[in-house]
């Protein structure tokens, strides 16, 4: 398709400001066909009527580029082949592209660009090339200049030129599109004009410069969701992945040491990485990228000395690292060592991408160990300590998140202790960013699992800051605070401080939160708080409606919430007065409704709650009447020894009722108890023996009664 035909298509589909329709799906955007209204409505030049009836005129004079383009439109062999409808007088055309309502404060550059677009439309091949070259002389990154191209239908011409047979025209059009596509409205317009299939098609052509510009344009346009889908549908992802295949010599050598061909290969890799970075926001695209073999190629690009190649590659990696298959591949390909090496870069964006990738991958123990072994904890703590990056919230959140996930390993916590990480993290508890706070508190929650760090946290004044954060509303942050305070409650001095700060009441109020995870972690935190608080029974009763709130959560459909609430009830019910209140709220009936669960965590804590609640009044008999004994006996088949322990404790309490003993015996509990009575777990031993004793006593009484009857 030659340039004249491309121009003919543009004019024939609506003339100046017209819309090129591809596949019947193009939409009028940004006021391209709406004259003044479209320009004003979309942030174009302000519309003001001329003063005193004077007719406005376009700025006098033309720059050299405009003059050259005008000269190129002189009749020639190609221009005479054009349809008569394409021959438009200069004065009429000026009136058509010039908006009569635009004010005099519009820069002359706006009109110059529109004139150049006019020559692209009406001129021959030479005029088109000259006009494209002159367009490149303008700053196309400014909104006014981008608007100038849009307002006179220049996008349609540029997209149509992508089908031209002339290499220079296509390269010029791509060069302009790659710059102006930084504008969101223009990205959408390119998609609507059918530009994506044309850009993808160019990726298969031999010209490297065309591939580079096409990939750069896709990198911008693919920030639109529909564009990401279209690139995938047009089979563009495998073609972009192929651009990343660069030999190691190009990656390891400085740019001035490379030949022209090698520099072009490097630029192709950079452009392809940028495009894939944008495309990786789609889950389906990530899967296709993995199938196309992107992982080893990204691993090779990470070893590059060229930062402009490493940054988009790292951006793609951190986007893809949210998927388990990529996390495994990143670890097995040994990318962690290269990622850690870039943490010391001066490029803050690269640091953020590396920290974010570690944040997503370090949940795996192997990956977190590799981070420590490659010296990654030092730069991560260094970022958190560096006060000059405190305003860079994304970098700070990524670094603290990486520390959080790495702290799940005991060996990493020991290394963090040497780096005084807890002291650094406590200083960040005053930050106002919720993501930063969430990750900081998450990291502290892992560190305070060890007594030395609980003491450090208390000495650094971290507990009052944590308690104060309980008034926040960000759910992930509240989860981590509850987890942290749960660990702190096992330290007597920290527990005393928490009581003084009224932390237990604030934790209890989290049970009202609508987020199930917040409810669950709050309930887990209450267990050690109630257990270690002074006069905990009276403390619990002092909270109005607290016990009713706990019992009400037994209606939850989330097993994790139910497990935590049962654990809290088991702790609360140790106080007889509290148990009385719980029984009045029909806790027995609600516990009985849960006994048929197959979740081992819920079984463990449900059995513990039943063991704590059964001794009061007629609760034992009621549990038997509600047919809970047989299902609880079934818990003994679990492979979890913790389930065995709490189940045996529940059975011991239930066996105080003769009818329950009969039911247990009929359910075949004795062989299980005979096995668990030999366990090394002392509590399990005693509970199993106690249950067997009650069953045996009942059997002896039955024998005595039988003998007396005879």
C-alpha positions in Angstrom: 0.0 0.0 0.0 1.6 3.3 -1.1 1.4 6.6 0.7 -1.1 8.1 -1.7 -3.5 5.2 -1.1 -3.0 5.6 2.7 -3.8 9.3 2.4 -6.8 8.5 0.2 -8.2 6.2 2.8 -7.9 8.8 5.5 -9.6 11.6 3.5 -12.2 9.2 2.0 -13.3 8.1 5.5 -14.3 11.5 6.6 -11.9 14.1 5.3 -10.3 16.5 7.7 -11.0 15.4 11.3 -12.5 12.2 10.0 -12.3 8.8 11.6 -10.7 5.7 10.0 -12.9 2.8 10.7 -11.4 -0.7 11.1 -13.5 -3.8 11.7 -16.6 -1.6 12.4 -15.3 -1.1 16.0 -13.8 2.4 15.9 -15.4 5.0 18.1 -15.3 8.7 17.9 -12.9 9.8 20.8 -11.5 13.0 22.0 -13.7 15.1 19.8 -11.8 14.2 16.6 -15.0 14.8 14.6 -16.7 17.4 16.8 -14.8 20.5 15.9 -14.6 23.1 18.6 -16.8 21.2 21.1 -14.5 18.2 21.0 -11.3 20.3 21.4 -12.7 22.2 24.4 -14.4 19.3 26.0 -11.2 17.2 26.1 -8.8 19.8 27.5 -8.0 21.5 24.2 -7.5 25.2 23.7 -10.1 27.4 25.4 -12.9 28.6 23.1 -13.5 32.4 23.2 -15.5 34.4 20.6 -13.5 37.0 18.5 -13.8 40.6 19.8 -15.7 43.3 18.0 -16.7 41.0 15.2 -13.1 40.9 13.9 -12.4 37.7 12.1 -9.4 35.8 13.4 -6.6 34.8 11.1 -4.0 32.1 11.5 -0.5 33.2 12.4 1.4 34.7 9.4 4.5 33.1 8.1 5.7 29.5 8.1 8.8 27.9 9.4 11.3 26.2 7.1 9.7 22.7 7.6 6.2 23.9 6.7 7.6 25.7 3.6 9.4 22.5 2.5 6.3 20.5 2.9 4.3 23.0 1.0 6.8 23.0 -1.8 6.7 19.2 -1.9 2.9 19.4 -2.7 3.5 20.9 -6.1 2.0 18.8 -8.9 4.0 15.8 -9.6 3.5 12.3 -11.1 2.0 11.0 -7.9 -0.2 14.0 -7.1 -1.9 13.8 -10.4 -2.9 10.3 -9.7 -5.0 11.5 -6.7 -8.8 11.7 -6.8 -10.2 15.2 -7.5 -11.8 15.1 -4.1 -8.3 15.2 -2.6 -7.4 18.5 -4.3 -8.4 21.1 -1.7 -7.6 24.8 -2.0 -5.2 26.2 0.5 -7.6 28.9 1.8 -10.5 26.4 2.2 -8.3 23.9 3.9 -7.0 26.5 6.4 -10.6 27.4 7.3 -11.4 23.7 7.8 -8.5 22.9 10.1 -8.5 26.2 11.9 -11.0 26.4 14.7 -12.6 29.9 14.5 -13.2 30.0 18.3 -9.6 29.4 19.4 -8.1 32.3 21.1 -4.9 34.2 20.2 -3.1 32.7 23.2 -2.8 29.3 21.4 0.9 29.0 20.5 1.9 29.2 16.9 3.3 25.7 17.2 -0.2 24.4 17.4 -1.1 25.8 13.9 2.3 24.8 12.4 1.6 21.1 13.5 -1.9 21.2 12.0 -0.5 22.6 8.7 2.0 19.7 8.7 -0.8 17.2 9.2 -2.7 18.9 6.3 0.3 18.3 4.0 0.5 14.7 5.1 -3.1 14.3 4.0 -3.1 16.2 0.8 0.5 15.9 -0.3 2.4 13.2 -2.2 4.9 10.8 -0.8 7.7 13.3 -0.6 5.5 15.8 1.2 4.4 13.2 3.7 8.0 12.3 4.5 9.0 15.9 4.9 6.0 16.6 7.1 6.8 13.7 9.3 10.4 14.9 9.7 9.2 18.3 10.6 6.7 16.9 13.1 9.6 15.3 14.9 11.2 18.7 15.3 8.4 19.7 17.6 8.1 18.6 21.2 5.4 15.9 20.8 5.3 15.1 24.5 3.4 18.3 25.4 -0.4 18.1 25.6 -1.0 21.1 23.3 1.0 19.6 20.5 -0.6 16.2 20.9 -4.0 17.9 20.8 -3.0 19.6 17.6 -2.4 16.3 15.9 -5.7 14.9 17.3 -7.9 17.8 16.5 -7.3 17.7 12.7 -7.4 14.0 12.3 -3.7 13.4 12.3 -4.0 10.1 14.2 -6.0 8.4 11.4 -3.3 9.4 8.9 -0.5 8.1 11.1 -2.2 4.8 11.7 -2.9 4.4 8.0 0.7 5.1 7.1 1.6 1.9 9.0 0.3 0.0 6.0 2.4 2.0 3.5 5.0 0.3 1.4 7.5 3.1 1.9 9.9 2.3 4.7 10.6 5.9 5.5 6.9 6.8 5.9 6.3 3.9 8.2 9.3 4.7 10.3 8.3 8.3 10.5 4.7 7.5 11.5 6.0 5.0 14.2 8.4 7.6 15.5 5.6 10.1 16.0 3.2 7.5 17.4 5.7 6.3 19.9 6.0 9.8 21.4 2.4 10.9 21.3 1.1 7.6 22.7 2.2 8.7 26.2 -1.2 10.5 26.2 -4.1 8.3 27.5 -6.7 9.6 25.1 -4.3 9.0 22.1 -3.7 5.4 23.3 -7.4 4.7 23.3 -7.7 6.3 19.9 -4.9 4.2 18.4 -6.7 1.1 19.7 -10.1 2.2 18.2 -8.4 3.0 14.9 -7.2 -0.6 14.6 -3.5 0.2 15.2 -2.7 -2.8 17.4 -2.8 -5.5 14.6 -0.7 -3.2 12.4 1.9 -2.7 15.2 2.0 -6.4 15.9 2.5 -7.2 12.2 5.5 -4.9 12.0 7.2 -7.0 14.8 7.6 -9.8 12.2 9.3 -7.7 9.6 13.1 -7.7 9.1 13.7 -4.0 9.8 15.1 -3.6 13.3 14.4 0.1 13.5 10.7 -0.6 12.6 10.6 -3.3 15.3 12.1 -1.0 17.9 9.6 1.8 17.3 6.6 -0.6 17.1 7.6 -2.2 20.4 8.0 1.3 22.0 4.5 2.3 20.8 3.0 -1.0 22.1 4.7 -0.3 25.4 2.7 2.9 25.7 -0.6 1.8 24.2 -0.6 -1.5 26.1 -1.3 0.5 29.3 -4.9 0.4 28.0 -6.7 -2.9 29.0 -8.2 -3.5 25.6 -4.9 -3.1 24.0 -3.3 -5.8 26.2 -6.0 -8.2 25.1 -5.6 -7.3 21.4 -1.9 -7.8 21.5 -2.4 -11.3 22.9 -5.2 -12.1 20.4 -2.9 -10.9 17.5 -0.1 -13.3 18.7 2.1 -10.4 19.6 3.5 -11.7 22.8 5.7 -14.5 21.3 7.1 -11.9 18.8 7.9 -9.5 21.6 9.6 -12.3 23.6 11.7 -13.1 20.6 13.1 -9.5 20.8 14.7 -10.3 24.2 17.0 -12.8 22.7 20.3 -10.9 22.8 23.8 -12.5 23.1 25.6 -12.0 26.4 28.4 -10.0 24.8 26.0 -7.2 23.9 24.6 -7.2 27.5 28.0 -7.2 29.2 29.8 -4.6 27.0 29.4 -0.9 27.2 27.3 0.7 24.5 30.3 2.6 22.9 32.1 -0.7 22.5 29.3 -2.3 20.4 28.8 -2.3 16.7 25.8 -0.6 15.0 24.1 -4.0 14.6 24.7 -4.9 18.3 23.3 -1.6 19.4 20.2 -2.2 17.4 19.8 -5.6 19.0 20.2 -4.0 22.4 17.6 -1.4 21.6 15.2 -4.1 20.4 15.6 -6.0 23.7 15.0 -2.7 25.7 11.8 -1.9 23.6 10.6 -5.5 23.9 11.1 -5.5 27.7 9.2 -2.2 28.0 6.3 -3.6 26.0 6.2 -6.9 28.0 6.3 -4.9 31.2 3.0 -3.1 30.2 1.5 -6.3 28.9 2.3 -8.2 32.2 -0.5 -6.4 34.0 -2.8 -9.1 32.5 -2.9 -12.5 34.1 -3.6 -14.2 30.8 -0.6 -12.4 29.2 1.7 -13.6 32.1 0.7 -17.2 31.4 1.3 -16.8 27.7 4.7 -15.1 28.3 5.8 -18.0 30.5 4.8 -20.5 27.7 6.7 -18.4 25.2 9.9 -19.0 27.2 10.4 -15.5 28.7 11.9 -16.7 32.0 15.4 -17.7 30.9 15.6 -14.6 28.6 14.8 -12.3 31.5 17.4 -14.1 33.6 20.0 -13.3 31.0 18.9 -9.6 30.6 19.3 -9.2 34.4 23.0 -9.7 34.0 23.2 -6.7 31.6 25.3 -3.6 32.5 22.7 -1.4 30.6 20.3 0.0 33.2 17.8 1.0 30.5 17.5 -2.8 29.7 17.5 -4.0 33.3 14.8 -1.6 34.6 12.0 -2.8 32.3 13.1 -6.4 32.6 13.0 -6.1 36.4 9.6 -4.4 36.1 8.3 -7.4 34.2 9.8 -9.8 36.7 8.2 -8.2 39.7 4.8 -8.0 37.9 5.0 -11.7 37.0 6.3 -12.7 40.5 2.8 -12.6 41.8 2.2 -16.0 40.2 3.5 -19.2 41.8 5.0 -20.7 38.6 7.1 -17.5 38.1 8.2 -17.6 41.8 9.4 -21.1 41.3 11.1 -20.2 38.0 12.8 -17.2 39.5 14.3 -19.3 42.3 15.3 -22.2 40.1 16.9 -20.0 37.5 19.0 -18.3 40.2 17.7 -14.8 39.5 17.6 -14.0 43.2 21.4 -13.3 43.2 21.1 -10.9 40.2 18.1 -9.2 41.8 20.0 -8.7 45.0 23.0 -7.3 43.1 20.8 -4.5 41.7 19.6 -3.4 45.2 22.7 -1.3 45.5 22.0 0.5 42.2 21.7 4.3 42.2 18.5 4.0 40.2 15.6 4.2 42.7 13.1 2.8 40.3 15.3 -0.3 39.9 15.7 -0.6 43.6 11.9 -0.5 44.0 11.4 -3.2 41.4 14.0 -5.5 42.9 12.6 -5.0 46.4 9.0 -5.7 45.1 10.2 -8.9 43.4 11.8 -10.2 46.6 8.6 -9.2 48.5 6.6 -11.5 46.3 9.1 -14.4 46.1 10.5 -14.5 49.7 7.4 -16.3 51.0 9.2 -19.4 49.8 11.8 -20.5 52.3 14.3 -21.4 49.6 14.0 -17.9 48.1 14.3 -16.2 51.4 17.4 -18.2 52.3 18.9 -17.2 48.9 18.3 -13.6 49.7 20.3 -13.9 52.9 23.1 -15.9 51.4 23.5 -13.4 48.5 23.7 -10.5 51.0 20.3 -9.1 50.3 19.2 -8.3 53.9 21.8 -5.6 54.3 20.7 -3.3 51.4 17.0 -3.9 52.3 17.6 -2.7 55.9 19.7 0.1 54.5 16.8 1.3 52.4 14.5 1.3 55.4 17.2 3.2 57.4 17.9 5.8 54.7 16.0 9.0 55.6 16.5 10.4 52.1 14.1 7.9 50.6 11.3 8.4 53.2 9.3 10.4 50.7 9.5 7.5 48.2 6.7 5.5 49.6 6.6 2.9 46.9 10.3 2.1 47.5 9.9 2.1 51.2 6.8 -0.2 51.1 8.6 -2.6 48.8 11.8 -2.8 50.9 9.9 -3.2 54.2 7.6 -5.8 52.5 10.7 -7.8 51.5 12.1 -7.6 55.0 8.7 -8.9 56.3 8.7 -12.0 54.1 12.3 -12.7 54.7 11.8 -12.5 58.5 9.6 -15.7 58.4 12.9 -17.6 58.6 14.6 -17.9 61.9 18.1 -17.7 60.3 17.0 -14.4 58.6 15.7 -13.0 61.9 19.1 -13.6 63.5 20.8 -11.7 60.7 18.2 -8.9 61.0 19.0 -8.7 64.7 22.7 -8.1 63.9 21.5 -5.3 61.6 19.3 -3.9 64.3 16.3 -4.1 62.1 13.7 -3.9 64.8 15.0 -0.5 66.0 14.9 0.7 62.4 11.3 -0.6 61.9 10.0 1.0 65.0 11.1 4.4 63.7 8.9 3.8 60.7 5.8 3.3 62.8 5.2 7.0 62.6 4.8 6.9 58.8 1.5 8.0 57.4 1.4 5.6 54.4 -0.8 2.5 55.0 1.2 0.2 52.8 4.4 1.1 54.5 2.9 0.7 58.0 1.3 -2.7 57.0 4.7 -4.1 55.9 6.6 -2.6 58.8 4.2 -4.1 61.4 4.2 -7.4 59.5 8.0 -7.5 59.7 7.9 -6.7 63.4 5.3 -9.4 64.0 7.8 -12.0 62.6 10.7 -10.6 64.6 8.8 -10.5 68.0 8.2 -14.2 67.9 11.6 -14.3 69.8 11.9 -12.9 73.3 14.9 -10.7 72.7 13.0 -8.8 70.0 9.9 -8.4 72.3 12.2 -6.7 74.8 13.7 -4.5 72.1 10.3 -3.5 70.9 9.2 -2.5 74.4 12.4 -0.6 75.1 12.2 1.3 71.8 8.7 2.5 72.6 7.1 0.4 69.9 4.1 -0.9 71.9 2.4 2.5 72.4 2.8 3.2 68.7 1.3 -0.2 67.8 -1.7 0.3 70.2 -2.3 3.7 68.7 -2.4 2.2 65.2 -5.4 0.0 66.3 -7.5 3.1 65.6 -6.7 2.8 61.8 -9.1 1.2 59.4 -6.8 -0.5 56.9 -7.6 -4.2 57.2 -4.2 -5.7 56.4 -2.6 -3.3 58.8 -5.0 -4.3 61.6 -4.3 -8.0 60.9 -0.6 -7.4 61.4 -1.0 -5.3 64.5 -3.2 -8.1 66.1 -0.5 -10.7 65.2 2.2 -8.5 66.8 0.3 -7.8 70.0 -0.5 -11.5 70.3 3.2 -12.2 70.5 3.9 -9.3 72.8 1.2 -10.6 75.3 3.4 -13.5 76.2 5.9 -11.1 77.7 4.8 -10.1 81.2 6.2 -6.6 81.1 4.8 -6.0 77.7 1.4 -7.3 78.8 1.4 -4.9 81.8 2.1 -2.0 79.4 -0.7 -3.2 77.1 -3.2 -3.2 80.0 -2.2 0.3 80.9 -2.8 1.4 77.3 -6.2 -0.3 77.2 -5.0 -2.4 74.3 -7.3 -5.4 75.1 -10.4 -3.3 74.7 -9.2 -2.0 71.4 -8.3 -5.5 70.2 -11.7 -6.8 71.3 -13.3 -4.0 69.2 -11.7 -5.5 66.1 -14.1 -8.4 66.4 -16.7 -6.0 65.0 -14.6 -5.4 61.9 -16.3 -6.7 58.7 -13.1 -8.3 57.4 -12.9 -12.0 58.4 -9.1 -12.0 58.7 -9.2 -9.0 61.1 -11.8 -10.8 63.2 -9.7 -14.0 63.2 -6.4 -12.4 64.2 -8.1 -10.3 66.8 -9.6 -13.4 68.4 -6.2 -15.1 68.3 -4.6 -12.1 70.0 -7.2 -12.2 72.7 -6.2 -15.6 73.8 -2.8 -14.8 75.4 -4.1 -11.3 76.5 -6.9 -12.9 78.6 -4.6 -15.7 79.8 -1.8 -13.4 81.0 -3.9 -10.3 82.1 -4.3 -9.6 85.8 -7.8 -10.5 87.0 -8.7 -11.4 83.4 -12.2 -12.6 84.4 -13.3 -9.3 85.7 -11.5 -7.5 82.9 -13.6 -9.4 80.3 -16.8 -8.8 82.1 -16.1 -5.1 82.2 -16.4 -4.8 78.4 -20.1 -4.2 77.7 -21.4 -6.8 75.2 -18.0 -8.5 74.8 -19.1 -12.1 75.4 -22.2 -11.7 73.3 -20.0 -10.5 70.5 -17.7 -13.5 70.7 -20.6 -16.0 70.8 -22.2 -14.2 67.8 -19.1 -14.8 65.7 -19.8 -18.6 65.9 -22.3 -17.9 63.1 -19.4 -17.0 60.8 -18.9 -19.2 57.7 -15.2 -18.7 57.7 -13.4 -21.7 59.3 -10.4 -19.6 60.2 -12.6 -17.2 62.1 -14.5 -20.0 63.8 -11.2 -21.6 64.9 -10.0 -18.4 66.4 -13.3 -17.7 68.2 -13.3 -21.3 69.6 -9.8 -20.8 70.9 -10.9 -17.5 72.6 -14.0 -19.1 74.1 -11.8 -22.0 75.5 -9.7 -19.3 77.2 -12.6 -17.1 78.4 -14.5 -20.1 79.8 -11.8 -20.9 82.3 -13.4 -18.3 84.5 -16.7 -19.7 85.9 -18.6 -16.5 85.9 -17.7 -15.9 82.3 -18.7 -19.5 81.5 -22.1 -18.8 83.1 -22.6 -15.8 80.8 -21.5 -17.7 77.8 -23.9 -20.5 78.6 -26.7 -18.0 78.9 -25.9 -16.9 75.4 -26.5 -20.5 74.2 -22.8 -21.1 73.4 -23.3 -24.9 73.8 -25.9 -25.1 71.1 -23.8 -23.1 68.7 -20.7 -25.2 69.4 -22.7 -28.3 68.8 -23.7 -27.1 65.3 -20.0 -27.1 64.4 -19.0 -30.6 65.4 -19.4 -32.1 61.9 -16.5 -30.1 60.5 -13.6 -31.8 58.7 -11.2 -28.9 59.2 -8.4 -30.0 61.6 -7.7 -26.5 62.9 -11.3 -26.0 63.7 -11.6 -29.5 65.2 -8.6 -28.7 67.5 -10.0 -25.5 69.0 -13.7 -26.6 68.9 -12.8 -29.6 71.1 -10.9 -27.3 73.4 -13.9 -25.0 73.7 -16.2 -27.9 74.4 -13.8 -29.2 77.1 -13.8 -25.8 78.8 -17.6 -25.2 78.6 -18.8 -28.8 79.4 -18.2 -28.7 83.2 -20.8 -26.0 83.9 -24.3 -26.9 85.1 -26.0 -29.3 82.7 -23.8 -28.5 79.7 -22.4 -32.0 79.6 -25.9 -33.5 79.4 -27.0 -31.0 76.8 -24.0 -31.8 74.6 -24.9 -35.5 74.8 -28.6 -34.6 74.0 -27.4 -32.6 70.9 -25.6 -35.7 69.7 -22.1 -34.2 69.7 -20.3 -37.2 71.3 -20.1 -39.5 68.2 -18.8 -36.8 65.8 -16.1 -35.8 68.4 -15.0 -39.4 68.8 -14.4 -39.3 65.0 -11.8 -36.6 65.5 -9.5 -39.3 66.9 -8.8 -40.6 63.4 -7.0 -37.3 62.5 -3.3 -37.4 61.9 -2.8 -34.2 63.8 -1.6 -34.9 67.4 -2.9 -31.5 68.6 -6.4 -32.6 67.6 -5.9 -35.8 69.5 -5.0 -33.9 72.7 -8.0 -31.5 72.7 -10.3 -34.2 71.6 -9.2 -36.4 74.5 -9.7 -33.5 76.9 -13.3 -32.9 75.5 -14.1 -36.6 75.8 -12.8 -36.7 79.4 -15.3 -33.9 80.4 -18.1 -35.5 78.4 -17.5 -38.9 80.0 -18.7 -37.4 83.3 -22.2 -38.1 82.1 -23.1 -41.9 82.1 -25.1 -41.7 78.9 -22.2 -40.1 77.1 -19.9 -42.9 78.3 -22.3 -45.4 76.8 -22.3 -43.5 73.5 -18.5 -43.3 73.4 -18.2 -47.0 74.1 -20.6 -47.8 71.3 -18.8 -45.4 69.0 -15.5 -47.4 69.4 -13.5 -44.8 71.3 -11.7 -47.3 73.6 -9.1 -48.5 71.1 -8.1 -44.9 70.3 -7.8 -44.0 74.0 -5.7 -47.1 74.7 -3.3 -45.9 72.0 -3.1 -42.3 73.1 -2.7 -43.1 76.7 0.8 -44.2 75.8 1.6 -40.9 74.1 4.6 -38.7 75.2 2.2 -35.7 75.5 1.4 -35.6 79.2 -1.9 -33.7 78.7 -3.0 -36.2 76.2 -2.0 -39.1 78.5 -4.0 -37.7 81.4 -7.1 -36.9 79.4 -7.1 -40.3 77.7 -6.6 -42.1 81.1 -9.4 -40.0 82.7 -11.9 -40.8 80.0 -11.0 -44.6 80.2 -11.4 -44.4 84.0 -14.9 -42.9 83.7 -15.9 -45.5 81.1 -14.5 -48.3 83.3 -16.3 -47.0 86.4 -19.6 -47.0 84.6 -19.0 -50.6 83.4 -18.2 -51.7 87.0 -21.3 -50.1 88.4 -23.3 -51.7 85.7 -21.9 -55.1 86.6 -22.6 -54.5 90.3 -26.2 -53.6 89.5 -26.5 -56.7 87.4 -25.2 -58.9 90.2 -27.5 -57.2 92.7 -30.4 -57.8 90.4 -29.7 -61.5 90.2 
